[in-house]
Amino acid sequence: MIRSHTPTQQRQRGVAAVEFALVSIFFLTLVLGIIELGRLMYVWNTVQEVTRHAAREAVVRDFTTDVDAITREAVFGGGTTGLAYMPGSPEVTNSTVRLTYLDINQNPVNPAPADPADNMSACGDITRTTSCIRYVRAEVCDTTNCGGVFYQPLIGFLLGMSGIDWAIRIPISPVVMPAESLGFVASS
């Protein structure tokens, strides 16, 4: 016996597809929003680690030759030239990591010592206190005013259509550490 579909049954066949389309739009938007929020938290927290790592490296490495290498390593980048990006974060690069060498009053040193040995000499000379590096500050800044970098959502086109403004600044997360050797190597 062959059953024929009634007009009511034929109309019901497309309802499931329409319901799935309506529910999946909401569900996928929710899932992508959760992913984007997780990435925002990742970038926010990793910037703090980047500044801590940069400051730690800067207090023990030569401030006259190693600054580019320090900033590249801080964003977990390899190589010696070009732009190094923090993994999973196109907004944080080695060029957004700023190192500032500070005197005893935490003002930028002026004039800067010529090398690590000259820094030790300046720290021992009462007339050169503004040239003695006592602290190092590391922060992640944009290139204009050091106000922190703007978060760039990966699925921003989708969120932009919904009217959400993602102009979120990642904090500069400054870290200040007392200077150690600054790359000084005693000659034998």
C-alpha positions as CSV (number, residue, x, y, z in Angstrom):
1,M,0.0,0.0,0.0
2,I,1.4,3.4,-1.0
3,R,0.7,6.3,1.3
4,S,0.3,9.7,-0.1
5,H,1.2,12.8,1.9
6,T,-1.6,15.1,2.8
7,P,-1.2,18.8,2.2
8,T,-0.7,19.3,6.0
9,Q,2.2,16.8,6.1
10,Q,3.9,18.5,3.1
11,R,3.8,21.9,4.8
12,Q,5.3,20.5,8.0
13,R,8.4,19.2,6.1
14,G,9.9,22.7,5.7
15,V,9.2,23.8,9.3
16,A,12.1,22.0,10.8
17,A,14.5,23.7,8.4
18,V,13.2,27.1,9.2
19,E,13.3,26.4,13.0
20,F,16.9,25.2,12.7
21,A,17.9,28.3,10.8
22,L,16.3,30.6,13.4
23,V,17.8,28.8,16.4
24,S,21.2,28.3,14.8
25,I,21.6,32.1,14.2
26,F,21.2,32.8,17.9
27,F,23.3,29.8,18.9
28,L,26.2,30.6,16.6
29,T,26.2,34.3,17.7
30,L,26.3,33.2,21.3
31,V,29.2,30.7,20.7
32,L,31.2,33.3,18.7
33,G,30.6,35.9,21.4
34,I,31.9,33.5,24.0
35,I,35.0,32.8,21.9
36,E,35.7,36.5,21.4
37,L,35.3,37.2,25.1
38,G,37.7,34.4,25.9
39,R,40.2,35.9,23.4
40,L,39.8,39.3,25.0
41,M,40.6,37.9,28.4
42,Y,43.6,36.0,26.9
43,V,45.0,39.2,25.4
44,W,44.4,41.2,28.6
45,N,46.2,38.7,30.8
46,T,49.0,38.0,28.3
47,V,49.9,41.7,28.0
48,Q,50.6,41.6,31.7
49,E,53.0,38.7,31.2
50,V,54.6,40.5,28.3
51,T,55.4,43.6,30.3
52,R,56.7,41.5,33.3
53,H,58.9,39.5,30.9
54,A,60.2,42.6,29.2
55,A,61.1,44.3,32.4
56,R,62.8,41.2,33.8
57,E,64.9,40.9,30.7
58,A,65.7,44.6,30.5
59,V,67.2,44.7,34.1
60,V,69.8,42.1,33.3
61,R,70.6,42.7,29.6
62,D,72.6,45.4,27.8
63,F,70.4,48.5,27.3
64,T,72.6,49.7,24.4
65,T,72.4,46.7,22.2
66,D,69.7,44.3,23.3
67,V,66.5,46.4,23.4
68,D,65.1,45.0,20.1
69,A,65.9,41.5,21.2
70,I,64.2,42.1,24.6
71,T,61.0,43.4,23.0
72,R,60.9,40.5,20.5
73,E,61.3,37.9,23.2
74,A,58.7,39.7,25.4
75,V,56.0,39.0,22.8
76,F,57.3,35.4,22.4
77,G,58.7,36.3,18.9
78,G,61.7,34.7,17.3
79,G,64.1,36.0,14.8
80,T,66.1,39.2,14.8
81,T,64.3,41.5,12.3
82,G,60.9,42.6,11.3
83,L,57.7,42.7,13.3
84,A,57.0,40.0,15.9
85,Y,53.4,39.5,16.9
86,M,52.1,38.1,20.2
87,P,50.5,34.7,19.4
88,G,46.8,35.1,18.8
89,S,46.9,38.9,19.1
90,P,47.7,41.0,16.1
91,E,47.4,44.2,18.1
92,V,50.5,43.5,20.4
93,T,53.8,43.5,18.6
94,N,57.4,44.1,19.6
95,S,57.0,47.7,18.5
96,T,54.2,48.3,21.1
97,V,56.5,47.2,24.0
98,R,58.1,50.3,25.4
99,L,61.1,50.1,27.7
100,T,62.0,53.2,29.8
101,Y,65.2,53.4,31.8
102,L,64.6,55.5,35.0
103,D,66.8,57.3,37.6
104,I,66.4,57.2,41.4
105,N,63.3,59.5,41.2
106,Q,61.8,57.3,38.5
107,N,62.2,59.9,35.8
108,P,63.7,58.9,32.5
109,V,67.5,59.1,32.6
110,N,69.0,62.1,30.9
111,P,71.5,61.9,29.5
112,A,71.7,58.2,29.1
113,P,74.9,56.4,30.0
114,A,77.0,55.2,27.1
115,D,77.1,51.5,28.2
116,P,76.6,49.3,31.3
117,A,80.1,50.2,32.7
118,D,79.3,53.9,32.3
119,N,76.1,53.4,34.2
120,M,78.0,51.9,37.1
121,S,80.3,54.9,37.0
122,A,77.3,57.3,36.9
123,C,75.7,55.6,39.9
124,G,78.8,56.1,41.9
125,D,79.2,59.8,40.9
126,I,77.0,62.2,42.9
127,T,77.1,64.8,40.0
128,R,75.6,62.3,37.5
129,T,72.6,61.0,39.4
130,T,70.2,61.8,36.5
131,S,72.3,59.5,34.3
132,C,72.2,56.5,36.6
133,I,69.7,53.8,35.7
134,R,68.1,52.6,38.9
135,Y,64.8,51.2,37.5
136,V,63.4,49.9,34.3
137,R,59.7,50.3,33.3
138,A,58.1,48.2,30.7
139,E,54.6,48.8,29.2
140,V,52.5,48.0,26.2
141,C,51.5,51.2,24.4
142,D,50.3,52.4,21.1
143,T,52.8,54.5,19.2
144,T,51.1,57.9,19.7
145,N,50.3,58.6,23.4
146,C,51.0,55.3,25.3
147,G,47.4,54.8,26.2
148,G,47.3,51.1,25.6
149,V,46.5,49.2,22.4
150,F,43.0,48.8,21.1
151,Y,41.6,45.3,21.1
152,Q,40.9,44.0,17.5
153,P,38.2,41.4,17.5
154,L,38.7,38.5,15.1
155,I,35.0,38.3,14.3
156,G,34.4,42.1,14.5
157,F,32.5,42.2,11.2
158,L,29.8,40.0,12.8
159,L,29.7,42.1,16.0
160,G,29.8,45.4,14.1
161,M,26.6,44.4,12.3
162,S,24.9,44.0,15.7
163,G,26.0,47.6,16.7
164,I,28.5,46.6,19.3
165,D,31.5,49.0,19.6
166,W,34.6,47.0,20.3
167,A,36.9,50.1,21.0
168,I,38.3,48.4,24.1
169,R,41.8,49.5,25.2
170,I,44.0,46.9,26.7
171,P,45.7,48.4,29.7
172,I,49.4,49.4,29.4
173,S,50.1,47.1,32.4
174,P,53.3,48.9,33.5
175,V,55.9,47.0,35.4
176,V,58.8,48.7,37.2
177,M,61.8,46.7,38.4
178,P,65.0,47.8,40.1
179,A,68.0,47.7,37.7
180,E,70.4,44.8,38.2
181,S,73.5,44.3,35.9
182,L,72.0,45.9,32.8
183,G,74.4,43.7,30.8
184,F,77.6,44.6,32.6
185,V,80.3,42.0,32.3
186,A,83.4,42.5,34.3
187,S,86.6,42.4,32.2
188,S,89.2,40.0,33.4
